[in-house]
Amino acid sequence: NKIKAVNTVVINNNRLIGYNTDYFGFIESLKINNINLQGKKTLIIGSGGAAKAVLYGVKDLGVDEIHMVLRKKESIKDHSIYISKFFSFEDELDLRDYDIVINCTPLGGANYMESCPIK
């Protein structure tokens, strides 16, 4: 509900119910790999449904300082109270300033190998 992004729809008693599995997938992958984010400085790249799920995930795991790289700040406005600082894709960032960097864009994936936002 709070994420305001759906990636799975279930029909239950003739009703469509939407869920976001990205949140739970993100949390579980951290648990499986024994990664503790509490108190870590975190950078999230992207502002779509996966980025919103990750934003709530890192917040729920105790991250206090969350920075985001996105094209349009308006795309995350309902969730911006949790974000310490915003950057655009044109800004140059030193990733060594962060304990964890999470890419929530398709860039760098199979169909976007030449468009990775991280250099």
Buried (B, 14 or more C-beta within 10 A) or exposed (E): EEBEBBBEEEEEEEEEEEEBEBBEBBBEEBEEEEEEBEEBBBBBBBBBBBBBBBBBBBBEBEBEBBBBBBEEBEBBEEBEEBBEEBBEEEEEBEEEEBEBBBBBBEBBEEEEEEEEBEE
